[in-house]
């Protein structure tokens, strides 16, 4: 016991043991002797355990013994865990003082850090399960979805344990009853998450999941991207639930030709779409024999290596023709050509109205876009939510006997 930092309690049981059955007494002596003891490491490990829980929720539980997944959980989750500790402790401590609490900020941080111990234990359990499952799957082809469900149960059980432990310790350091501790804890977590979500989602970034293959090869099914809301200013669609409080855009600008955008479908403003801008207000757009023409001039394109990753055309094609298109202004990107003489390979001339955009999917023969006036048509600039900036996560859902797998090579990719 010589490594314990409690001089007066040197002969008592280690806090790592006593906290499981005497959490209130344990946190009291931690706070009394050294409230910052192991706070940051515990918060970081708690954040890592939350990151692992998210991985299992996405169905990638079998990836947990992959060193890249573990590194992402430990580093990314650890940093977020420490940041969350300070914010959550500050908000909860402030609310607790409003209802009679007495704990200093350092004591509240100690509560949340040590309250993460069950979640950290859950992390060890999940890693053990994942390792065993991988060996079982290699030998017998076990169903990976079962691992995700089991991981959800494990994360939920240990997360609930952490919450109970935290509430008990919070009531002791604040010197009030359990019910007030529950109220302060719940209100603090709710208030913090609400404030952060409102600020981030309203003014900064909108996370968006790619559900279909209309933007292959730029975006794949299972990609999760950040959309920059500030890129073109703010519309009422930037607000939660999109209340029609105002029209037009605040600090607005028109997207550039070639930008990949998320927008509300003009025919159904409850639906988000993601496409590439090819036509600006006043432009004349036409597709001739699969070639894009802007203002009467064919867009430069060159044939590149065929695309052979996944089922881009919905029919099991092994390879698909791939082109590199370069728009006026120099923006370059790749497109796919699933079939010769496709249904929308020859169109009339579209003249883009003022205040509107013309958008196309990069998977030209497998995209419902502005060429289909009855479904999408011209997109009002007001409907644009933001510009797609970066892929922050990508998961191949598997199927046909294959397991879900994280596409590590796509994480962090800037969308061009």
N, C-alpha and C positions, 0 to 999 in steps of 0.2 A: 504493500500500500504506500510505499515511499514516493510514488509518482503522483499522488493526489495533492491538489493545491490547497487543501483545507487543513491549516495547522491545528485548529482546535478540534477537528473531526478526524484526525489522522487514523484513528483506530476504527472508524466506522466503515461500513460497507461502501464499496465504490459506487458513485452515482450511476454508472452504467448498469449496475445490478439493481440497486434499490429503487431506481426510478420506475421500474415496472410494477411494483406493488405499493410503493410509498412515494408517489410522484409529488405530492404537495410538500411533504417534509424535505424531500430531496432538493426540489427547486428552491426551497427557502434557505437551505444551507449553502447552495451554490451562489445564490444572489448575495447572501450575507458575507461570503468570503471573497468570491471573485466572479462577478456577473458576466464577464467577457470570456470565461473559460470555454474554449473550443466552440464558440458561437459561430464563427465563420466557417470552419470545416463542416460542422453539422448542417448549417444552412446550405452549403454547396452540395453536400451529399443528398440532402432532402430535395434540392432542385433536380439533381441527377435522377433520383427515383421517380420524380414526376415526369421527366422526359421519357424514361423507360415505360411508364404507364401509357404515355401517348403513343409510343411505338406499338405496343400491343393492341391498342385501340385501332390503329391503322391496319392491323392484320399482319404486321411484320415481326411478330414475336420471335420467329426462328432466326432473325437477324441479330439477336442480342449477343450472341457469342462472336459476332464479327467485330474485329477491332475498330473498324471505322465507325460503326454504330455506337459502340461503347465510348469511343473518344468524343463523338458528337454529344452524347448524353452527359458525359462527365464535364466537358468544357462548357458547352452551351447551357446545359441545365444547371451546372454549378454557378455560372455567372448570374443567370436569371434568379436562382435561388437566393443568392446574397442580396441582389437588388430588391427582390420581393420581401426579404426579411426586414429591411430597413423601412420600406414603404408601409408594409402591413403593420409592423410594430408601431410606427408613428401614428397611423390612422386609428388603430385599435386603442392605443394608449390615450389618445386625445378623446375618443368616445367614452372610454372607461372613466376618465376624470370627470366627465359631464354627469355621470351617474354615481359618483362617490368613490371612484378608484383612487389609489394612493401610490401606485408603483411608478418609479422612475423609468425613463426610456430604456436604460440598459437592462433592467429587470424584465421588461416586456420582451425585449429581443432575446434574452436568455430563454424565456418561456417558449417562444416560437422555434428557436433553434433546437432545444432539447425535446420539444414536442414532435420533432421530425424523426425521432429514433425508430418508431414503428414503421414508418415509411422506408427508412434506410434498411431495416430488417427485411421488409417486403422486397426491396431491390435485390438483396442477396438471394431470397427465395425465388424470385423471378429468373435471375441468372441461372440458378441451379436447374429450374424447370426447363429453361430454354436449352441448356446444354444437354440435358437428358432427352429432351424431345428431338433435338437434332440427331442424336445417335439413333433414336427409335425410328425417326423418319428415314434416315439413310438405310436402315436395315429392313423396314417394313412398309415404307410409303405412307406414314401416318398423315392424317388430314390436318393441314396447317391451320385451318379456321378454328379447329378445336383449341389450339394453343392460344389464339387471340381471345377466345371466350374464357378460357381458364385464367389467362393473364388479367382480364378485366375483373374477374372475381377476386384474385389475389390482391390486385391494386386497390380495389374497393374496400376489401376487408382491412388491410393494413392502413389505408387512408382514414377509415372510420376510427380505427384504434388511435391514430395520431390526433385526430380531432378531440376525442374524449380525453386523452392525456393532456392536451393543450388547454382545454377548458378547466380541468381540475387544477392545473398549475397556475393558470391565470387568476382563478378565484382566490388562490392563496396569496399571490404577490400583490393583488389589488385590494385585499382585505374585504372582500364582499362575497356574497353567496354564489352558488353555481349558476342560478338562473340569470343573474346579472352578468356573469362571465360569459354565458352562452349568448346573451343579447349583444354584449360588446364585441365578441369574436365574430358572430354572424354579421352584425352591422358593419364592422370594420372590413371584413372580406368582401361583402356586397358593395359597400361604398367605394372601396379601392378598385375593384374590378369594373364597376360601372363607370367611374371617372376615367380610368385608363382606356376602356373600350370606346367611350364616347370621343375622347381626344384623338386616339389613334385612328379609329375608323371614320371619324367625321373629317378630320383635317389632314391626316397623313397617308395611311395605307389601308387598302381593302384587300384582305386575303380572298382568293378566288380559286376554286377547284375546277380543273378542266374535265368535263364529263364526256366529251365526244371528240371525234377525230378530225373535225373540219379544219384544224390548224396544223395538222401534221405536215411537214416534219418539225416546224418551229416549236409547237406545243404538242405534247403527247397526252393521251388519256391517263389520268393519275398524277399529272403535274399539278403542283399547288404554287400559285404565283402571288406576288405582291403587286398591287396596282397603285400607282402614285396618284392620289386624289388631287394633290396641289399642282400637278403638271399643267392643267388647263383651267384652273380656278374651280369654283364651287357652284353646284346647282342644288336644287332642293332634293335631288336624288342622292346627294352626298350625306344627307341627314338620315338618322335611323328612322325606319318606317316611311321615309320619303314624304313627309307632310308637305302639301302645296303651299308653303308659307310665302314663297316668292317665285318669280319666273326669271328665265334667263340665267346668266352666270355672273358670279361675283369674282372680280380679278380674272376674268375670263380671257382665253386665247384659243385659237383654232388649232386642232391637232395638225401635225406635219404629215405630209404625204409619206406613207411607209410606216407610220406608227402602228403598233398593235394596241388596240383599245378594248376596254370593257364598257358596254353601253346597255341601256335599257331598250328592249325591243319596242319599236314604235307601235306595233299592233297589240302588244301586251306589256305594259310597263312594269309588271311584276317579275318579268323574266330577264335575266342577264345573258348577254351574248358577248363573245370575244371574236374579233375579226381584225383585219388589217385595212387601214385607210389607204385607198388608191386614188380617190377623187375628192377634190376640194370644191367649194362653192364656185359655180360657173364652168367647171371642167366638163368636157364631153368624153364619155367613157364608152368603149365598145370592145367586145371580144370577138375576134375573127379567127376561126380555125384554131382555137385554143390560145391565141396570142392576145395579150392585153394591149389595147390602144388608148392613149390619152391625148385628147385634142388632135386626133387625126394621125398621130405618130405611134408606130409600134414601139412598145417598151423593149429595151434590149434584154435578150435572154440567151443563155448558152446551156447546152446539155452537160450535165455532170453525172457522176456515178449513180446508177439506179439505187432506189431506196428498197431495202430488203429487211426492215426491222418491224415486225408486227404486221397486223392486218389493216393496212391503211385504207383499203378500198371496200372493206366489208364483204369481200367474196373469197378470201383466202388466197389472193394473188401472192406469188412468191416474191416477185420484184415489181417495182413501179417506176415509170419514167420520172426522172427528177431534173428540174431546171433551176438555174440561178438567174433570177430577174433583177435588173437594176433600174430603178425608177429615175426620172428626171430629178436632179439634185444629188444623185449618188447613192441613195439608200438601196442596199442589196440584201437579198434573202432568197431562200429556196422554196420552190413550189413542187407539187406532185401532179402528174397527169395519169390518172388511173385508166382512162379509156380514150381511144381516138374517136373523134367526132362525137364527143359527149353532148348531153342534152343542152348544156349552157355554153358550149364551145363557140357558138355563133349567136350573137345577140343584136338587137337594134342599138342605136345610139342613145345613151342615157345622158341627159343634160342635168347636172347636179344643181338643184335649186339653192338660192341664197339661204345661209344658215343651216345647211345640211352637208352630209358627207356620203361618199360612196365607198362601201366596204366589201372586201372579198375574203374568203378563206384561202389559206395557202394550199389546202388539199382541194384543188379546184373542182374536181368532178364529184366530190363528196361533201359539198358545203352549200347550205341554204343561206344566201347572202343578198346583197343589194340587187343582184340580177333577177331575183324573184320578188317582184313588186308586191305581189299579193301576200307574201309572208314577212319580208323584211323591208325591202325598198330603201329609200333614202333615209339616212339616220339624222335626226335633228341634233345639232351640236349640244343643245340643252340636255339630251339624253345620255351624253358621254359621262361616265363615272370617273374614268382616269386612264392612264397609260400603263400597260403591263411592263414592269421593270425587271423583275428577277424571279427565277424559279427557286423557292426556298425549300421545297421538298418534292420528291417524285417517287411514286410507288407503282410498280407493275403488279396489278392485281392477280396475275397468274391465270390459271385455268387450263383445261385440257391436261390435267395431271401435273402441272407446274405449280410451285409454291409462290406466294407473294414475295416480291423482292424489291429492295430499295434500289433505285437507279442513282448510285452515288455520283456518276459522271455528270448528271444533270443538275445536282444541287449547287446553287450559287451561280448558275448560268445566267448571264444578262441576255434578255430577249431582244433580238435585233429585228 
